[in-house]
Amino acid sequence: MTAPRAFAAPRLRRLAAPGGAGHTTREVCDLCAQPIAPDHRHLLETGSGDIACGCPACALLFDRTDAEGARYRLIPDTRSRLDGRVLDDATWASFGIPVGLAFFTRPSGSDAVRAAYPSPLGLMRSVVAPESWAGAEAACPALAAMTPDVEALLVNRVCGEPRHWLVPLDDCYRLAALVRAHWKGLGGGDEVWRQVDGFFQALTPGPARDAGLPGPASGAGSPHTTPREASWASP
């Protein structure tokens, strides 16, 4: 397993606190510059790993099953909760993740699985051993059907019963930004874990855009700020 390393967070340059400049700027599509509604679709720029806002026309352009290899991939807008013991303690230990909060993605055209976990410095990344992931897929076949690049297995083992979700990639970036914004001292402090718990409490199966997840500038359980992607951390 490769050593984790920190990635920059270019979208944090657009971080807007409530009442700040981000609330007076009209959002536009990052591909064609057309005005877009606050509740719009998002695309992954595969080369940089950054997230782009998309108008309906541009989103439709990349909403294809043969889009692998394209510069942009449409991020799905649904979530599903995986019930039961998806990853047992032995499987989780084999991943070599030093924390209890992480997400996993499969790059296009590769059998590798990448792990990422939030930290006060941004996202840290590593690669999961193939035999370890094979064991996870055997226990939970739904993992084998994850959409490459843009869908993630999100795991919370910080406290209580482990929680496992298949979520859009932008959910994971939003969670990473939340951790970075609220982390205090060496252990994070009570507030960051309250925020993380609120994030997972707000997750609901079905259309992701209807859930109203909190962003890093908002309280746990309250609607996130607009523009939403102003609070994301992308690798």
Backbone hydrogen bonds in HBPLUS format (Angstrom, degrees):
<---DONOR---> <-ACCEPTOR-->    atom                        ^
c    i                          cat <-CA-CA->   ^        H-A-AA   ^      H-
h    n   atom  resd res      DA  || num        DHA   H-A  angle D-A-AA Bond
n    s   type  num  typ     dist DA aas  dist angle  dist       angle   num
A0007-PHE N   A0123-LEU O   3.24 MM 116  5.90 139.4  2.41 156.2 166.8     1
A0012-LEU N   A0009-ALA O   3.04 MM   3  5.62 153.2  2.12 115.7 123.9     2
A0013-ARG N   A0010-PRO O   3.17 MM   3  5.82 165.1  2.19 115.3 119.9     3
A0014-ARG N   A0011-ARG O   3.03 MM   3  5.61 159.9  2.07 113.7 119.5     4
A0015-LEU N   A0012-LEU O   3.10 MM   3  4.98 162.7  2.13 107.4 108.4     5
A0020-GLY N   A0017-ALA O   2.86 MM   3  5.28 152.9  1.93 143.7 143.2     6
A0023-HIS N   A0020-GLY O   3.14 MM   3  5.87 159.7  2.18 118.0 123.3     7
A0024-THR N   A0021-ALA O   3.01 MM   3  5.44 158.1  2.06 114.5 121.3     8
A0036-ILE N   A0027-GLU O   3.16 MM   9  5.83 160.1  2.20 133.3 133.1     9
A0029-CYS N   A0034-GLN O   2.72 MM   5  5.26 157.0  1.77 147.6 154.1    10
A0033-ALA N   A0029-CYS O   2.88 MM   4  4.62 141.0  2.04 127.1 134.1    11
A0030-ASP N   A0053-CYS O   2.97 MM  23  5.38 159.6  2.01 135.9 141.9    12
A0054-GLY N   A0041-ARG O   2.97 MM  13  5.43 157.4  2.02 153.7 146.6    13
A0075-ILE N   A0042-HIS O   2.94 MM  33  5.71 169.5  1.95 151.7 153.0    14
A0043-LEU N   A0052-ALA O   2.83 MM   9  5.07 161.2  1.87 147.3 153.3    15
A0052-ALA N   A0043-LEU O   2.72 MM   9  5.07 167.0  1.74 154.7 159.3    16
A0044-LEU N   A0073-ARG O   2.77 MM  29  5.13 162.5  1.80 153.2 155.3    17
A0073-ARG N   A0044-LEU O   2.94 MM  29  5.13 146.7  2.05 137.3 148.1    18
A0045-GLU N   A0050-ASP O   2.84 MM   5  5.40 174.8  1.84 163.5 165.3    19
A0049-GLY N   A0045-GLU O   2.79 MM   4  5.45 152.1  1.86 165.5 174.7    20
A0046-THR N   A0071-ARG O   2.87 MM  25  5.61 153.8  1.93 156.7 163.9    21
A0059-ALA N   A0055-CYS O   2.89 MM   4  6.01 162.2  1.92 162.0 167.8    22
A0060-LEU N   A0056-PRO O   2.95 MM   4  6.05 157.4  2.01 143.6 149.6    23
A0061-LEU N   A0057-ALA O   3.06 MM   4  6.29 142.3  2.21 139.1 149.3    24
A0062-PHE N   A0059-ALA O   3.20 MM   3  5.53 133.6  2.43 102.9 113.7    25
A0063-ASP N   A0060-LEU O   3.22 MM   3  4.91 162.0  2.26  98.1 103.5    26
A0067-ALA N   A0064-ARG O   3.34 MM   3  5.36 150.8  2.44 111.9 109.9    27
A0070-ALA N   A0067-ALA O   2.93 MM   3  5.49 160.1  1.97 141.9 143.9    28
A0208-ALA N   A0077-ASP O   2.44 MM 131  4.88 160.0  1.47 122.5 130.5    29
A0079-ARG N   A0206-GLY O   2.79 MM 127  5.25 142.6  1.93 138.3 149.6    30
A0206-GLY N   A0079-ARG O   3.04 MM 127  5.25 170.3  2.05 137.3 135.5    31
A0080-SER N   A0166-LEU O   2.98 MM  86  5.27 152.0  2.06 148.6 154.9    32
A0166-LEU N   A0080-SER O   2.87 MM  86  5.27 168.9  1.88 161.8 165.5    33
A0082-LEU N   A0164-HIS O   2.97 MM  82  5.42 170.8  1.98 143.4 145.2    34
A0086-VAL N   A0084-GLY O   3.04 MM   2  5.72 124.8  2.36 107.6  92.0    35
A0092-TRP N   A0088-ASP O   2.97 MM   4  6.22 167.9  1.98 159.8 163.5    36
A0093-ALA N   A0089-ASP O   2.94 MM   4  6.08 158.8  1.99 145.2 151.0    37
A0094-SER N   A0090-ALA O   3.05 MM   4  6.27 145.4  2.18 141.0 150.0    38
A0094-SER N   A0091-THR O   3.09 MM   3  5.10 120.2  2.47  93.9 109.0    39
A0095-PHE N   A0092-TRP O   3.06 MM   3  5.33 145.7  2.18 104.3 114.3    40
A0096-GLY N   A0093-ALA O   3.14 MM   3  5.57 148.2  2.24 108.0 116.6    41
A0157-ARG N   A0100-GLY O   2.55 MM  57  4.54 172.8  1.56 160.4 159.3    42
A0102-ALA N   A0155-VAL O   3.12 MM  53  5.48 158.8  2.17 147.3 153.8    43
A0155-VAL N   A0102-ALA O   2.85 MM  53  5.48 176.0  1.85 176.8 175.7    44
A0103-PHE N   A0116-ALA O   2.81 MM  13  5.43 157.7  1.85 159.0 166.4    45
A0116-ALA N   A0103-PHE O   2.87 MM  13  5.43 146.8  1.98 158.9 166.3    46
A0104-PHE N   A0153-LEU O   2.86 MM  49  5.08 142.3  2.00 134.1 146.5    47
A0153-LEU N   A0104-PHE O   3.00 MM  49  5.08 154.6  2.06 141.0 147.5    48
A0105-THR N   A0114-ARG O   2.97 MM   9  5.35 154.1  2.04 147.2 155.4    49
A0114-ARG N   A0105-THR O   2.83 MM   9  5.35 158.4  1.88 162.8 166.1    50
A0149-ASP N   A0106-ARG O   2.84 MM  43  5.74 148.2  1.94 137.1 147.0    51
A0128-VAL N   A0113-VAL O   2.91 MM  15  5.57 170.3  1.92 162.8 166.0    52
A0115-ALA N   A0126-SER O   2.85 MM  11  5.24 166.2  1.87 143.6 147.8    53
A0126-SER N   A0115-ALA O   2.96 MM  11  5.24 153.2  2.04 145.0 146.4    54
A0117-TYR N   A0124-MET O   2.94 MM   7  5.40 150.3  2.03 144.7 153.7    55
A0124-MET N   A0117-TYR O   2.98 MM   7  5.40 162.2  2.02 147.1 152.6    56
A0119-SER N   A0122-GLY O   3.02 MM   3  5.14 114.3  2.46 121.0 138.4    57
A0122-GLY N   A0119-SER O   3.03 MM   3  5.14 166.8  2.05 112.1 116.2    58
A0132-SER N   A0129-ALA O   2.97 MM   3  5.31 126.9  2.26 108.0 122.2    59
A0133-TRP N   A0129-ALA O   3.13 MM   4  6.52 157.9  2.18 157.5 164.0    60
A0134-ALA N   A0130-PRO O   2.92 MM   4  6.11 155.5  1.98 150.4 157.7    61
A0135-GLY N   A0131-GLU O   3.23 MM   4  6.37 147.3  2.34 135.3 142.2    62
A0136-ALA N   A0132-SER O   3.20 MM   4  6.56 146.2  2.32 139.7 148.8    63
A0136-ALA N   A0133-TRP O   3.02 MM   3  4.92 116.7  2.43  92.7 108.7    64
A0137-GLU N   A0133-TRP O   2.91 MM   4  6.24 158.1  1.96 156.8 162.0    65
A0138-ALA N   A0134-ALA O   3.00 MM   4  6.19 149.0  2.10 141.7 150.2    66
A0139-ALA N   A0135-GLY O   3.18 MM   4  6.40 145.9  2.30 138.7 146.7    67
A0140-CYS N   A0136-ALA O   2.89 MM   4  6.09 139.7  2.05 142.6 155.0    68
A0143-LEU N   A0140-CYS O   3.06 MM   3  6.03 165.5  2.09 131.1 134.0    69
A0144-ALA N   A0141-PRO O   3.04 MM   3  5.61 143.4  2.18 114.3 122.9    70
A0145-ALA N   A0142-ALA O   3.13 MM   3  5.41 148.9  2.24 104.4 113.5    71
A0146-MET N   A0143-LEU O   3.30 MM   3  5.53 168.2  2.32 111.1 111.8    72
A0151-GLU N   A0147-THR O   3.31 MM   4  5.24 139.5  2.48 156.8 148.4    73
A0150-VAL N   A0148-PRO O   2.83 MM   2  5.77 143.0  1.96  97.8  91.8    74
A0169-LEU N   A0150-VAL O   2.99 MM  19  5.16 146.2  2.11 144.0 137.2    75
A0152-ALA N   A0167-VAL O   2.91 MM  15  5.46 166.1  1.93 161.3 165.9    76
A0167-VAL N   A0152-ALA O   2.91 MM  15  5.46 158.9  1.96 154.8 160.4    77
A0154-LEU N   A0165-TRP O   2.75 MM  11  5.12 166.7  1.76 156.5 161.0    78
A0165-TRP N   A0154-LEU O   2.94 MM  11  5.12 153.8  2.01 147.0 154.7    79
A0156-ASN N   A0163-ARG O   2.94 MM   7  5.16 157.9  1.99 149.2 154.6    80
A0163-ARG N   A0156-ASN O   2.98 MM   7  5.16 158.1  2.03 138.1 145.0    81
A0171-ASP N   A0168-PRO O   3.08 MM   3  5.63 142.5  2.23 113.0 122.5    82
A0172-CYS N   A0169-LEU O   3.01 MM   3  5.33 122.5  2.35 104.2 117.7    83
A0173-TYR N   A0169-LEU O   3.21 MM   4  6.64 153.6  2.28 149.2 156.7    84
A0174-ARG N   A0170-ASP O   2.97 MM   4  6.11 154.4  2.03 143.9 150.8    85
A0175-LEU N   A0171-ASP O   2.98 MM   4  6.28 153.6  2.05 146.4 153.4    86
A0176-ALA N   A0172-CYS O   2.97 MM   4  6.23 155.1  2.03 146.2 153.0    87
A0177-ALA N   A0173-TYR O   2.99 MM   4  6.28 153.3  2.07 147.1 153.6    88
A0233-ALA N   A0173-TYR O   3.37 MM  60  5.10 158.3  2.42 110.5 116.6    89
A0178-LEU N   A0174-ARG O   2.99 MM   4  6.23 150.0  2.08 144.4 152.9    90
A0179-VAL N   A0175-LEU O   3.01 MM   4  6.32 159.9  2.06 154.1 157.9    91
A0180-ARG N   A0176-ALA O   3.05 MM   4  6.26 162.9  2.08 146.3 151.3    92
A0181-ALA N   A0177-ALA O   2.93 MM   4  6.04 152.3  2.01 145.7 152.9    93
A0182-HIS N   A0178-LEU O   3.15 MM   4  6.28 148.9  2.25 147.8 154.6    94
A0183-TRP N   A0179-VAL O   3.03 MM   4  5.76 127.8  2.31 149.7 157.9    95
A0184-LYS N   A0188-GLY O   2.83 MM   4  4.55 149.0  1.93 104.5 114.1    96
A0188-GLY N   A0184-LYS O   3.05 MM   4  4.55 121.7  2.40 140.5 147.9    97
A0194-ARG N   A0190-ASP O   2.99 MM   4  6.24 144.7  2.12 148.4 159.3    98
A0195-GLN N   A0191-GLU O   2.91 MM   4  6.17 153.6  1.98 150.4 157.3    99
A0196-VAL N   A0192-VAL O   2.92 MM   4  6.20 154.9  1.98 143.7 150.7   100
A0197-ASP N   A0193-TRP O   2.95 MM   4  6.02 161.4  1.98 140.4 145.5   101
A0198-GLY N   A0194-ARG O   2.95 MM   4  6.16 153.5  2.02 142.0 149.6   102
A0199-PHE N   A0195-GLN O   2.88 MM   4  6.17 148.2  1.98 146.2 155.2   103
A0200-PHE N   A0196-VAL O   3.11 MM   4  6.47 159.7  2.15 153.3 156.7   104
A0201-GLN N   A0197-ASP O   2.87 MM   4  6.07 151.2  1.95 147.7 156.9   105
A0202-ALA N   A0198-GLY O   3.04 MM   4  6.16 141.4  2.20 141.1 149.7   106
A0203-LEU N   A0200-PHE O   3.21 MM   3  5.13 143.9  2.35  95.8 106.0   107
A0210-ASP N   A0207-PRO O   3.39 MM   3  5.83 162.6  2.42 109.9 114.9   108
A0211-ALA N   A0208-ALA O   3.33 MM   3  5.76 173.0  2.34 116.8 118.9   109
A0218-SER N   A0215-GLY O   3.11 MM   3  5.47 163.6  2.14 114.6 119.7   110
A0222-SER N   A0219-GLY O   3.07 MM   3  5.50 163.9  2.10 132.6 133.5   111
A0230-ALA N   A0227-PRO O   3.21 MM   3  5.54 155.3  2.28 105.5 113.0   112
A0231-SER N   A0228-ARG O   3.09 MM   3  6.01 172.3  2.10 126.6 129.0   113
A0232-TRP N   A0229-GLU O   3.34 MM   3  5.15 171.6  2.35 103.7 105.1   114
